[in-house]
């Protein structure tokens, strides 16, 4: 191996670290006498930071420290355990914001850099590659459960203090928020994509996320060749389970159906469906097209609001 590839690799990692480390805070939170810590990423000019819901927990405020020695208090604007994202706002000055990217542009094998600020140790930087895309991570809020979809799996080493920190691409764009240590040499990050951008916007605006509920569990599946040739759609969602009495059940959706579209848009992956199931869909008819026994069937479902009583 020549020195040049290693030098190029080192230049990329050090450049990302130099750019992002000042923008990642170390958080300290206290609730009911218990103290927790983690990291957070500045993402607006006016003091909003992005972190994990599990980092802030039930706390409403805390303290943030930056690598340059600056400190400020913060208030929790909103937390969404079902995506493990939270937005906080600093009361004092913060560094310039990081740039949010799009995890949809990632490919397996791509270089990523994890930047955290555990325990205020002036930044923690590790590098690795995207080892898998499209993973799922269970999340719970009361009795409600949901899979966080399109989770990024990386071999960039993480530790608990890095939770809430940035996962960045080679250009320094934040493509994920590090959320969990999945095992030795393996970490997971919540993606920054169209769906999570909507969640972030709702947290900033309303302090919470209202979701629509259909009551079905699905998994990506290939479309039969004959239909693929006719429509050009290669993947859809196989309905694995339908909750009794749910909007999907009342609409006639059955386990084994292949969900081709929702609201006139192809459902090629979980995010295709989830991006439709926000507050605007609650109480409004939603057309679903499924393939059942070789025939396409259209049904109308009326999503209801997801509450803690629904899983």
Secondary structure as UniProt FT lines:
FT   HELIX           3..20
FT   HELIX           21..23
FT   STRAND          24..31
FT   TURN            32..33
FT   STRAND          34..42
FT   TURN            45..46
FT   STRAND          48..51
FT   HELIX           53..56
FT   TURN            57..58
FT   STRAND          61..65
FT   TURN            67..68
FT   STRAND          71..80
FT   TURN            81..84
FT   STRAND          85..90
FT   HELIX           103..105
FT   TURN            108..109
FT   STRAND          111..116
FT   HELIX           118..120
FT   STRAND          124..141
FT   TURN            142..143
FT   STRAND          144..154
FT   HELIX           160..162
FT   TURN            163..164
FT   STRAND          166..168
FT   TURN            170..171
FT   STRAND          174..183
FT   TURN            184..185
FT   STRAND          186..191
FT   HELIX           194..206
FT   STRAND          211..213
FT   STRAND          216..222
FT   HELIX           225..231
FT   STRAND          235..242
FT   TURN            244..245
FT   HELIX           247..251
FT   TURN            255..256
FT   STRAND          258..262
FT   TURN            263..264
FT   STRAND          265..266
FT   HELIX           270..274
FT   TURN            275..276
FT   HELIX           279..281
FT   TURN            282..283
FT   STRAND          285..292
FT   TURN            293..294
FT   STRAND          295..302
FT   STRAND          304..305
FT   TURN            308..309
//
